[in-house]
Amino acid sequence: MSVEKYLKPEVIRQISRLDLRARFIVKGFFQGLHASPFHGFSVEFSEHRKYTAGDNPDEIDWLVYAKTDKYYIKKFEAETNITGYLVMDLSCSMAYTYRGELTKFEYCICLAAALSYLMVQQQDPVGLVTFGEKISACVPPKAKRAQLGNLLSVLSKLEPAGPTDIAGSLTQLAAMLRHRSLVMLFTDLLADPDPVIQSLRRLRHAGHDVILFHVLDAAEVNFPFDGLVEFEEPESQQRIKVDATGFRTTYRAEVAAFRQRYHRECFKSGVDYIPLDTAMPFDRALTEYLLTRKARC
Amino acid sequence: MNFVNGFMLGGVALITVPIVLHLVMRQQPKQLMFPALRFILQREESNRRRMRFRHWLLLLARCLVIALLAAALARPSIRPEGVDSLLMILGVGVLLAIAALGLALAWAYQRNRTLLISLALLTVGLLLSGSILLARWFGRLDELILGGRDVPVAAALVFDTSPRMTYRYENQTRLEAARAFGAWVTTKLPAESEVAVLDSRSDSAAFAVDRGAAQKRIEQLSPTPAAIELPAVIAAAVERVAESDRQRKEVYVFTDLTEVAWRESNARELRRRLDENPEVQLYVVDLGVEKPTNSRLGDIRSFDETFVGSERLKLSVDLYQIGPGGPRTIELRLFDQQLEGFALDKPDDRPSTVRGRKIVDAAAQRPTRITFDLKLPRIGTHQGYLTIAEDDGLPADNIRYFTVDVRKPWRVLVAAPPPHDDYSWYLTEALSPPLDEELQRFQFTSVDLAELSRMKLSELTEYAAICLLDPRPLSDETWNRLTDYAAAGQGRSVALMMGREAISSNGLPHPSFNSKAAQDLLPAPLKLRLIVARPGVQLVTEQFGHPLLEPLRTEQAATIPWREMPIFRYWQLGPLNHGAQTVVAYSNGDPAIVERSVGNGRSLLMTTPITDELSDRRHWNRLPTGENVWPYIALMDGMMLYMVGSGNDRLNYFAGETAVIPLGSSRQTVSIKTPLGGDASPLRIDVDGAVRFTSTDLSGTYLLRAGGTENALVRGFSVNDRSEATRLDRLDKKRLDELLGDREYTLARSQQQIVRSVSKGRVGIKLYPWILLLLAVVLGGEHLLANLFYRKHGGR
């Protein structure tokens, strides 16, 4: 069976161990890269091969030539390290799942674990920050192999609960970070967008690269309800009756407008905005990470 | 509108159930946690409106389902004339529903102001139109309500009982067929119905006590010679049933559908009545024969009913044919016993003798004229008939009765100055030529004026008329006697032809002529003698329609050579006395002959004499001495016939006319024997003894006896149906449509057609299947809406 299947949330859901989840996701991701335009970004193995006519002479590894007097092409070697922060939203809305499969938070954990795995593999220092109404936990970034275990251990113990203040937490985070880092934010953005956008701009202004993984439940995107439904908001307990069937189009338009706004604002600020839902495969997030990393290299 | 199960409409009240359910038992929504509520909250208002709209829509659909179900179970039906309006209302209703739905959708989903306003205006417009139509429809609801198949009706059965209906076809007269059909209709009317039976005899209608009485009345229907025109009777029937408080009103017309039965003259009134009473259903039952075959005698053409024994009886009649023709034998029969027939039961049972027979070839294209000419030697009243010897389907028009009076020449007293024979020569010679006795209608007695003055009134009354030629002044006593003579008799007249003898010594008229006694008789006083320069004036008769001028009404009437008979002198008259009128004038406008009624008689004054000889140099005129004297003779003939009252005695009448029979003197006991037998009494006996008899319904010969058994005066007269009334030419459907205007009616030839049409008319068009169809559509819509709104969450 192809390991690509591990990119699917419903498959990953069946694996309970987070480290395995991370590994399978990454393996599945690289397996799927063979035919993708990202070939060449594999950083798992660094290798040399003999130069043949037609190869790019820029890629000749001159150090090897000096040692062996033979032309070798340098393949996929990382030159610089990026400090990455996995920033997890712990609001109780992140615990929502309509279909009873992966919650938004579990989806984010899987992604975060996979990214941690990937980064540790590339000797990139990676840390973890979680926040609710304010930053609640922080694992400093390290590039050691043992870091992966720490991260996965912390991630697996996280539980979403209570209200959240995304904008405040991001502002706090911006103040915390000393060096230019890659901030990977996992949130459902169910808050007033203006302050959040303001905080994102602040992060960017401090020189950080930001990837915003906007994770919503598939039901929150597609609104698959029918008939008369009374919805309750878990954080505020606010209730409202809705003729769901007739409201679907309006709702979708509203969500699309919301995402579009973030997309526009993030584009203006240089933030990578990745809209996701819990039914989407994980490779989208990993690809985004790699693209960002390439831009930094 | 009619409901078979009207009580089922009560089920409409059940629409309260969904309304209560809607208000009280709202559906419980499914409870779900949903973090992304903010996206819903932003559209909360539109969401709420949409939900409300859908709820109301569903409620409406459910109420409609119940209402339609109740309406369908009530099994409504509607009059055909109400369908158009109902369809229009439904059409507007559907458009209104679409517009309202569009408006609601636009309100719930869109916020486009222009669209909202446009749809709102459209909805309001349609609502107004629908309301107006609905109000009008409800206004007419009383007309459209039929009240069920068994609800009593007000029905009028109109039978054409004209003689035409005695046409026999397939061994049944049309009237028998109509009676059978009518009796059948009465059996089919719901119990407690009001039924009126009308026939052509009268246009007054009254409802029978019950259906049995109506059937008895139908059985007693008989042909009516003096038939009232059918549209008038139908109009009366429509008015009668319209007055009834029964909801359903029906008029059945049993007719042979011939042209003469449906004349335009009364159709306008019928159309008006039908338009005023649109709720009245009209059923025309055609009992006529499509291609009838019949020979018909026309009315006997104008003939002298009273003539002198020396004259010949000339009768002519037209033979009409419809259908295949052929040789027909026309006979003229005279009753052998004339007035002695009074002893018999029926006058027409008298034995008769054929006095003329002609065989003609009857053709449908044109009438054939048959003329009989015979001499009736015996003085007295003669009765007889013309008949077609061959039998055909309609015997009523195969016979035409006639009565003629053969009498002695009228005695006329002519008084003139001496020598009176000379003076009267121009008159007596013109009208009673001694050489031709057969032409003598008048027997003149010429006397001197002095002799006239000595004659008693009883002597004078032996004469039918008195003629004074160029009279000299008379005594008041004589004037009074002449006035009494004229006033007493029937049609007795005194005529004066004024001439030079009236001139007094001072050149003016003699005072005797302008005395009160004279003016009691004369039409006007004499004013002065007028002398007209040559070539004189002439008589003008063309524009006068007086009976006196009857003999001058010939084909050459327009070219009567009066110019050859100029008048040079005449008496100018003063103002005409009361009751006087000019009969003939001169070409300058002055009166030439003036007439005045005096009691029962009349006096005539001719302002120029007829006594001047041609040799007289001062002759007043050349009337009797002109080159072409036939107009003079015709004028005198007409004048004398008028004076003796020959045209007064009518002996032949059409059915329905009032017969007036002069008896000569007042008689107390008068009895009349009708063709049916039995004696009838006259309506009125005038002071002058004339009998007026109105019950002339039956064609045939009538006999009249006045006075006791001894010295009784017996006279007779004839009554015929109008020949035109038995024309069998069929009326086509298009013409009937025109006669009845835009009015819907049913033309039926069979009982099945009537059953079908009456059923449709009473029960109307059944709306049951259409309501069921609508119910199915609404039910489907309700199901769809309910599924759409309250669909479970995908079964998950």
Interface residues (C-beta under 8 A of the other chain):
Chain A: S93 Y96 D188 L190 L216 D217 A219 E220 P224 F225 D226 G227 L228 V229 E230 F231 E232 E233 P234 E235 S236 Q238 I240 K241 V242 D243 T245 G246 F247 T250 Y251 E254 V255 F258
Chain B: Q27 P29 K30 Q31 L32 M33 F34 P35 A36 L37 R38 F39 I40 L41 Q42 R43 E44 S46 N47 R50 M51 R54 L788 F789 Y790 R791 K792 H793 G794
